[in-house]
């Protein structure tokens, strides 16, 4: 029986897009057949590097190719609506980078197009494929640290080299992060919010937040946010977002349970787990001289903080074997909705209940 092959086109030739291209090329049942970028010189350079013969400057020309089965959209966030809908209407399966969109109208329009289509649509919530966070999810799902009590995550990413003043973002496509709608919480903090939603297994019910702007003062949005959220089952959460902090990029996260704690970071080659029980026995009974202690175990993990290869493996499996999508358009929408609530709560100075109706 001939093996099915998924022909894929990638829209964008950015560094992140090349990460997706590597994932396609590495897959035994996928073929990277076309790339597209408005910067034709960049597109040709990337295509030559990745062994691709078909290059497009207009994404609509790529979508018009009948042999392309699926597309990966890695363009600036404000372009997702137009491209995602066009791809679905062209009969393509779609893997769309996070955040799904920057406003409710765009999210609703994409969701409506997904409902009308018989094609797979997956939102690229890539933290769900980070080895350290996958291990955290597994440990918590097995009940090894008991019931969750408090969780926290952060998106700390210094945008200094990739930002300019607000007025430049339309004339210079490389400065799309300065788009006023792309508040750092929505554009980057959605990583941390989605991570907590996934691991907790629910959506924030109420959000409180504060924000400030003391470093990138010419940005159209505050560069630093802190939010406190209440999740179902009486789980509390904190998310810190800064696009101006002076440190290496990190998403350090901590998960406190009734029987233990996990500390993990997408940039660290290990996670640390503290437990009050091991194999059903309390640590106090195993270590009599420390009756009220916890034991700490460090587990090695691979560092793959933008694991596009694993993400594409999942997407290809979903398409080729007609499996349900996990990070659906509605999962992507809920993570953005929670981010909207953080921004609103910080502006209003009062708690906000997120609106998940899409």
C-alpha positions in Angstrom: 0.0 0.0 0.0 1.5 3.4 -1.0 2.2 5.7 1.9 0.3 8.9 2.0 2.3 12.1 1.6 1.3 15.5 2.9 2.3 18.3 0.6 2.9 21.4 2.6 3.4 25.1 1.9 4.7 27.6 4.4 3.6 31.2 4.4 6.5 33.3 5.7 10.2 32.8 5.6 11.0 34.2 9.0 13.3 32.3 11.5 10.2 30.8 13.1 8.9 29.8 9.7 12.2 28.0 9.0 11.7 26.1 12.3 8.4 24.8 10.9 10.1 24.0 7.6 12.6 21.8 9.4 9.7 19.9 11.0 8.1 19.3 7.6 11.4 18.2 6.0 12.1 15.8 8.9 8.7 14.1 8.6 8.7 10.8 6.6 5.2 11.4 5.3 5.4 15.1 4.4 7.0 17.2 1.7 7.8 20.9 1.8 6.8 21.9 -1.8 6.5 25.7 -1.6 7.4 28.7 0.5 6.1 32.3 0.4 7.2 35.7 1.6 6.5 39.3 0.6 10.3 39.7 0.6 11.1 37.7 -2.5 14.8 37.9 -2.0 14.5 36.3 1.5 12.0 33.7 0.1 14.5 32.7 -2.6 17.3 32.4 -0.1 15.3 30.3 2.3 14.0 28.1 -0.5 17.5 27.4 -1.7 18.6 26.6 1.8 15.7 24.2 2.3 15.7 22.6 -1.2 12.4 24.0 -2.3 11.9 24.9 -6.0 8.5 26.7 -5.8 8.7 30.3 -4.4 5.8 32.8 -4.2 5.6 36.4 -3.2 1.8 36.4 -3.0 0.3 33.8 -0.6 -2.8 33.6 -2.8 -0.8 32.1 -5.6 0.5 29.5 -3.2 -3.1 28.7 -2.1 -4.1 28.3 -5.7 -1.8 25.3 -6.2 -4.0 22.2 -6.3 -1.3 19.8 -5.1 -0.7 21.6 -1.8 -2.7 19.8 0.9 -1.8 22.0 3.9 -0.3 25.3 4.8 1.5 26.6 7.9 0.8 30.3 8.5 3.7 32.0 10.3 3.0 35.6 9.5 2.5 38.6 11.8 -0.6 38.1 14.0 -2.8 40.8 12.4 -2.6 38.9 9.1 -4.0 35.6 10.4 -7.6 36.2 9.8 -7.2 37.0 6.1 -4.8 34.1 5.4 -6.5 31.5 7.5 -9.9 32.1 5.9 -8.5 32.1 2.4 -6.6 28.9 3.1 -9.7 27.1 4.4 -11.7 28.3 1.4 -9.0 27.0 -0.9 -9.5 23.6 0.6 -6.2 23.5 2.6 -5.6 22.1 6.1 -4.2 24.8 8.3 -1.6 25.1 11.1 -1.8 28.7 12.2 0.7 30.3 14.6 -0.4 31.7 17.9 -2.0 34.0 18.9 -5.0 33.1 16.8 -5.8 36.7 16.2 -5.7 40.1 17.9 -9.3 41.0 18.3 -12.7 39.3 18.8 -14.0 40.1 15.3 -11.0 38.3 13.7 -11.4 35.4 16.0 -15.1 35.1 15.3 -14.5 35.3 11.5 -11.8 32.5 11.7 -14.0 30.3 13.9 -16.9 30.7 11.4 -14.7 29.7 8.5 -13.5 26.6 10.5 -17.1 25.6 11.2 -17.9 25.8 7.5 -14.9 23.9 6.4 -14.2 20.1 6.4 -10.5 20.7 6.8 -8.3 20.5 9.9 -7.5 23.7 11.6 -4.9 23.7 14.4 -3.5 26.6 16.4 0.2 26.5 17.1 0.3 26.6 20.9 3.9 25.4 20.8 4.5 25.3 24.6 2.4 22.1 24.7 5.2 20.5 22.8 8.1 21.7 25.0 9.7 18.6 26.6 9.9 20.1 30.1 6.3 21.2 30.1 5.1 17.9 28.7 6.8 16.1 31.6 5.1 18.5 34.0 1.8 17.7 32.5 2.4 14.0 32.8 3.5 14.2 36.4 0.5 16.3 37.5 -1.9 14.0 35.5 -0.6 11.0 37.4 -1.4 12.8 40.7 2.2 12.8 41.9 2.0 16.2 43.5 -1.7 15.9 44.5 -4.3 18.5 43.7 -3.0 21.8 42.2 -3.2 24.8 44.6 -1.3 27.6 42.9 0.5 27.8 39.6 2.6 30.5 38.0 4.3 31.1 34.7 6.0 34.0 32.9 6.8 35.3 29.5 10.0 37.2 29.9 11.4 38.3 26.6 13.4 41.5 25.9 12.1 42.9 22.6 14.6 45.7 22.5 16.3 44.6 19.3 13.0 43.9 17.5 10.9 46.9 18.4 10.6 50.4 17.1 8.1 53.2 17.8 4.5 52.6 17.1 4.3 54.6 13.9 6.8 52.3 12.2 4.9 49.0 12.4 2.8 49.4 9.2 5.6 50.8 7.0 8.2 48.2 8.2 6.9 44.7 8.3 9.7 43.6 10.5 8.3 45.8 13.3 4.9 44.1 13.6 5.3 43.6 17.3 4.7 47.4 17.7 1.1 47.0 16.5 -1.0 48.5 19.3 -3.4 45.5 19.1 -0.5 43.1 19.7 -0.1 44.0 23.4 2.8 41.9 24.8 0.3 39.9 26.8 -1.7 38.9 23.7 1.2 38.4 21.4 3.7 36.7 23.8 2.0 36.2 27.1 -0.5 33.9 25.4 2.2 31.3 25.7 2.1 31.4 29.5 -1.7 31.7 29.7 -2.2 28.7 27.3 0.4 26.7 29.2 -1.5 27.1 32.5 -4.9 26.5 30.8 -3.5 23.2 29.4 -1.9 21.9 32.6 -4.7 23.0 34.9 -7.3 21.7 32.4 -9.7 24.7 32.6 -10.2 28.4 31.9 -9.6 31.4 34.2 -12.9 32.4 35.8 -11.8 35.8 37.0 -8.7 38.0 36.3 -7.0 40.8 38.2 -4.0 42.6 36.8 -1.6 45.5 37.0 0.7 47.0 34.4 3.4 49.5 33.9 5.7 51.0 31.2 9.1 52.2 32.5 11.5 50.9 29.8 9.9 51.0 26.3 8.1 54.3 26.9 7.4 54.8 23.2 5.4 51.6 22.9 1.6 51.9 22.4 1.0 49.4 25.2 2.4 48.8 28.6 5.6 46.7 28.5 5.1 44.8 31.8 2.0 43.1 33.2 1.3 41.0 36.3 -2.0 39.1 36.6 -3.7 36.9 39.2 -6.3 34.5 38.0 -8.9 32.2 39.6 -9.4 28.9 37.9 -12.0 26.2 38.5 -11.5 23.8 41.5 -10.1 26.6 43.6 -6.8 26.8 41.7 -5.0 30.2 41.9 -2.6 31.3 39.2 -0.1 34.1 38.4 1.2 35.2 35.0 4.1 37.7 34.6 4.6 39.2 31.2 7.4 41.5 30.2 8.7 42.4 26.8 11.3 44.8 28.2 13.0 42.9 31.0 16.7 42.7 30.9 17.4 39.0 31.0 17.5 35.9 28.7 14.2 34.7 27.3 12.5 32.4 29.7 9.1 30.9 30.7 10.1 29.7 34.2 7.0 28.1 35.7 6.1 26.6 39.1 3.3 24.3 40.0 2.3 23.9 43.7 0.2 20.9 44.7 -1.1 19.4 47.9 1.7 16.8 47.9 4.5 18.5 46.1 5.9 21.2 43.8 7.4 21.2 40.3 9.8 23.9 39.0 10.3 23.9 35.2 11.8 26.2 32.6 11.7 25.9 28.8 15.4 26.9 28.8 16.6 24.5 31.4 17.9 20.9 30.8 16.1 19.6 34.0 12.9 20.0 36.0 12.9 19.8 39.8 10.1 17.9 41.6 9.5 18.1 45.4 7.3 15.4 46.9 6.0 14.5 50.3 5.4 10.9 49.1 7.4 8.4 47.1 5.8 5.2 45.9 2.9 5.6 48.3 5.2 6.1 51.3 5.6 9.4 53.1 9.1 11.0 52.9 9.0 11.2 56.7 8.8 7.4 57.0 11.6 6.9 54.5 13.8 9.5 56.1 13.0 9.3 59.9 15.6 12.0 60.8 13.5 14.5 58.7 9.9 13.6 59.5 8.4 16.8 57.9 10.7 17.0 54.9 10.1 16.8 51.2 12.4 15.0 48.7 13.7 16.8 45.7 14.3 14.9 42.4 15.8 16.5 39.3 14.8 15.0 36.0 16.8 15.6 32.8 14.8 16.9 29.8 15.7 18.0 26.3 15.8 21.7 25.6 13.4 22.4 22.8 11.5 25.6 23.7 10.1 26.1 20.2 9.6 22.5 19.3 8.1 23.0 15.9 9.1 19.5 14.8 7.0 17.8 17.4 4.1 20.2 16.7 4.2 19.4 13.0 4.4 15.6 13.8 1.1 16.0 15.7 -0.5 18.1 12.9 0.6 15.6 10.2 -0.8 12.7 12.2 -4.1 14.6 12.7 -4.4 15.3 8.9 -3.1 12.0 7.6 -5.1 9.8 10.0 -8.2 12.0 10.3 -7.7 12.5 14.1 -9.4 15.2 16.2 -7.4 18.4 16.7 -6.4 19.2 20.3 -5.5 22.9 19.9 -8.6 23.8 18.1 -9.7 27.2 16.9 -11.7 27.5 20.1 -8.7 26.5 22.3 -6.7 29.2 20.6 -9.6 31.6 21.1 -9.9 30.9 24.8 -6.2 31.6 25.4 -6.5 34.9 23.6 -9.7 35.7 25.5 -8.0 35.3 28.8 -5.2 37.6 27.6 -7.8 40.2 26.6 -9.1 40.0 30.2 -5.6 40.6 31.6 -5.2 43.7 29.5 -8.7 45.0 30.3 -8.3 44.3 34.0 -5.0 46.3 34.1 -6.5 49.2 32.3 -9.7 49.3 34.4 -8.0 48.5 37.8 -10.8 46.1 38.6 -11.4 42.3 38.1 -12.6 41.1 34.8 -14.5 37.9 33.9 -13.2 36.6 30.5 -15.6 36.2 27.7 -15.2 32.8 26.1 -18.2 33.0 23.8 -17.0 32.6 20.2 
